[in-house]
């Protein structure tokens, strides 16, 4: 999410319930008409863990394959 979108989310969260309808109307007027909404994909399997190894970024492919139940074809 870009910094501007994150800031917009924070601003909307600060609105009173009465202000939300007005803000929604304003945003609807700014959004392009006829363009279907495509939600951003949220990856539910991402989490923090302690692997005991220091370079998990280098092993990210193997870690993901292990999590998905596939063996590492490179033997790493």
C-alpha positions in Angstrom: 0.0 0.0 0.0 1.4 3.4 -0.9 2.0 6.0 1.7 -0.9 8.2 0.3 -3.3 5.3 0.5 -2.2 4.5 4.1 -2.7 8.2 5.0 -6.1 8.2 3.5 -7.1 5.1 5.5 -6.0 6.8 8.7 -8.0 9.9 7.8 -11.1 7.9 7.1 -10.7 6.1 10.4 -10.7 9.4 12.2 -14.1 10.6 10.7 -17.3 10.7 12.8 -20.1 8.4 11.6 -22.0 11.4 10.2 -18.9 12.4 8.1 -18.4 9.0 6.6 -21.4 9.3 4.2 -20.2 12.7 3.0 -16.6 11.4 2.5 -18.0 8.4 0.6 -20.0 10.6 -1.7 -16.9 12.7 -2.4 -14.8 9.7 -3.1 -17.5 8.2 -5.4 -17.5 11.4 -7.4 -13.7 11.2 -7.8 -13.6 7.5 -8.8 -13.8 6.6 -12.5 -17.2 5.5 -13.5 -17.7 2.0 -14.8 -14.5 0.6 -13.6 -15.1 -2.6 -11.5 -13.4 -2.7 -8.1 -10.6 -5.2 -7.9 -9.7 -5.9 -4.3 -6.0 -6.2 -3.5 -4.9 -9.8 -2.7 -4.0 -10.4 0.9 -1.7 -13.2 1.6 -3.0 -15.1 4.6 0.0 -17.4 4.9 2.6 -14.7 5.7 3.6 -14.6 9.3 6.6 -14.0 11.6 8.5 -17.0 13.0 11.8 -17.9 14.6 13.6 -20.4 12.3 16.9 -20.3 14.2 18.6 -19.4 10.9 19.9 -15.9 10.1 19.3 -15.6 6.3 15.7 -16.5 5.8 15.5 -14.2 2.8 17.9 -16.3 0.9 15.9 -19.4 1.7 12.5 -17.8 1.1 11.7 -20.1 -1.9 12.5 -23.2 0.1 10.5 -22.0 3.1 7.4 -21.3 1.0 7.7 -24.7 -0.7 8.0 -26.4 2.7 4.9 -24.5 3.8 3.0 -25.6 0.8 4.2 -29.2 1.2 6.5 -29.4 -1.8 10.1 -30.5 -1.6 13.0 -28.2 -2.6 14.2 -29.3 -6.1 17.6 -27.9 -5.4 18.1 -29.8 -2.1 18.5 -26.6 -0.1 
